[in-house]
Structure formats: structure tokens, C-alpha cells
Amino acid sequence: MGGEILGIYCLFPCSVKVNRIVAKSERFDMYMQLDINTDIYPMRKGEKFLMELAPTLNLDGTPDTGYFTQESLCPLVFPVVRQNLIMLLLEGEQNNAYFSTDCEVSVLYIPGNRKSLADKYEYVMHGKLYKITEDKRTGKADILASFGGLLMWMKGDRTVAAKFELDQRLFILIRKMLLVSAAKTNGTVVTGLMTRLV
């Protein structure tokens, strides 16, 4: 599934670090609920974001091996709050930390040496698609996935569901959109959306 712009119109706290966002597509009749670790990637009501679902991060479309490599997602970043400041701890060989092989966790992405689809996004999660249901009367389909316990429910046209398979490994990639304004020479102001620079 290619990138799609969604707007957040509701947000529910699930725990101290996790919020469930409710979002709707700008172009298509698509509705989504998604659990986000807002402790590391804050999202707010009214924000718009670009979202993509992909079975692999490889730009050539080759399947993901399931093995973590330092080149692909290195280093991982975790926020730590000390004296009201957010400090970033980088995991890497320089501080004798380990590199996690469990990809079913929330990851704030920092580009590594190898180019991938994640280079275009700010927040990446990996998980598994565990349920697909289709309603032939309405032409709609439900897609349910779990990203290490953070859940996604997406409802939309069933042609979108045809691109996915049950028990498929899946990446969800997110980047926030910025509202920009530019004044014209006649004094009118044009507003629009643009993506953040990565």
C-alpha cells in the first residue's frame, strides 16, 4: 500500500506511554485506529500524517529476512527524562549496549548505512497482520495487525485488503505533515500540507 495522508480526529489514552489514535483518510473512505507509543513519538488531535503499510523495508521490494542488521536500523533511540530534559540514549558498540533482534517493538528510526523505505519516515513499527474480514455487501474490509502488542484496525475498500495476506509480516511507517502558509503578491494567503524534511 502506498503512502496515504490521514487526519487524527480523536485520541484515547491507553496507558502512560501509549495512546490510541483515531484517524480518517483524506482521499479514500478509510478509517483507522492505531496504538502509538506517544512517549517517543507524540501525536495530537488535529495533526495530519503520512502512513504507509509495507511487507518489507527494502527499496527493491525483496522480502525482509527477519534478521536485524546494524546497517538497516542503527542506532535505536530511546528517550529518558532527567531533570525535565529529554536525553537521547543511543544504543551501539561505543557504550557496550546490545542491538535488539526483536523487531516487534516501537522504534524511533535513525537511518543506518543502508538505504531503505524507512529513510522517508520518522516512526516505524514491525508486526503481523492477524485478521482480514470482507463484507461483500458494502465492499469494505477490516484489516487487523499487532505491532508487538500495539494494535491497528483499518477499515476501507476491500481492494486494499487484497494486497495483504493473513499472518503476513508488516511494517507501518509514519511521518507527520506540516501546515505551511505562503503569501501571494495580491495579499491572499495559500495554505497547504508538506512533509517534514527527513
DALIN-V738825 format. One record per residue. N is the residue number from 1. PSI is psi in whole degrees, -180 to 180 (999 if undefined). Layout:
BEGIN
N:PSI
N:PSI
END
This chain:
BEGIN
1:129
2:174
3:142
4:137
5:128
6:151
7:136
8:121
9:0
10:151
11:127
12:130
13:131
14:-33
15:-171
16:-36
17:-10
18:133
19:147
20:120
21:146
22:121
23:157
24:144
25:148
26:-40
27:-38
28:164
29:74
30:134
31:140
32:141
33:133
34:132
35:128
36:137
37:88
38:-5
39:-35
40:-17
41:84
42:136
43:147
44:157
45:136
46:-17
47:154
48:148
49:154
50:129
51:139
52:140
53:129
54:144
55:-12
56:156
57:-6
58:130
59:-26
60:1
61:1
62:147
63:150
64:137
65:-22
66:-3
67:137
68:132
69:149
70:-31
71:-29
72:-43
73:74
74:132
75:169
76:148
77:129
78:129
79:142
80:128
81:120
82:125
83:46
84:16
85:143
86:118
87:144
88:126
89:125
90:128
91:130
92:178
93:-26
94:-25
95:21
96:24
97:171
98:162
99:119
100:137
101:-1
102:105
103:-6
104:56
105:164
106:135
107:125
108:115
109:131
110:126
111:143
112:-153
113:-29
114:135
115:141
116:173
117:-31
118:-19
119:-25
120:-2
121:167
122:-26
123:126
124:135
125:151
126:138
127:-151
128:138
129:118
130:-7
131:136
132:126
133:144
134:142
135:106
136:-27
137:-45
138:-16
139:15
140:158
141:150
142:133
143:125
144:132
145:155
146:129
147:80
148:33
149:-16
150:122
151:151
152:133
153:122
154:132
155:128
156:-166
157:138
158:-14
159:-28
160:-42
161:-27
162:-18
163:-6
164:161
165:152
166:140
167:17
168:139
169:141
170:140
171:139
172:130
173:135
174:140
175:131
176:151
177:147
178:140
179:122
180:149
181:141
182:126
183:134
184:169
185:-27
186:4
187:-14
188:151
189:132
190:131
191:155
192:180
193:143
194:156
195:155
196:151
197:131
198:999
END
